[in-house]
Amino acid sequence: MPTLKSLAFAVLALTSTTALAADPLPDAIAAPGETVVLSVHAEGAQVYECKAAADGKLAWAFREPVATLLSEGKTVGRHYAGPNWELADGSAVVGKAIGNAPGATAADIPWLKLEVASRRGSGTLTPVTTVQRINTHGGKLDGACDKAGEFKSAPYSADYVFLKKG
């Protein structure tokens, strides 16, 4: 029979871990051999602009993300165009998408694997080489747009996992 102390420890261990995606991740976004530096939750919006597509018809085009990065319910940074991730400690990285996998539903933006293209400041993100966007919810924008230059945002949430090689 487990003791009250061991049960309390088990509950604490379960509640204090950051939710990660199902293991294993899709091959397109997996980062074998890399270790987690930080995992955060993001709440925000994907911003779209009404633009003429290649065929001349107006369509919503992705412009930028605007999100707050959270850890244990506290704001620790922000995510914005670039794509940039910037933490309160002054460290920041810019990513370049190198892989993607579909979100869980048609309304969810894809999961991504991004390689760090540049960094600035020093702190938690300094050693990061890869960023994964997983557990996406929402963010896709459907429907027609009828006025070029119009903006619309779609609420989304996701988890961002920052990894380093070795």
MOGIJO-V121112 format. One record per helix or strand. SS is the DSSP state (helix for helix, strand for strand). FROM is the first residue (numbers start at 1). TO is the last residue. If there is no record, write none. Layout:
# MOGIJO-V121112
ss=SS from=FROM to=TO
ss=SS from=FROM to=TO
This chain:
# MOGIJO-V121112
ss=helix from=4 to=16
ss=helix from=27 to=29
ss=strand from=34 to=52
ss=strand from=58 to=71
ss=strand from=74 to=80
ss=strand from=84 to=87
ss=strand from=92 to=101
ss=strand from=108 to=108
ss=strand from=111 to=120
ss=strand from=130 to=139
ss=strand from=151 to=165
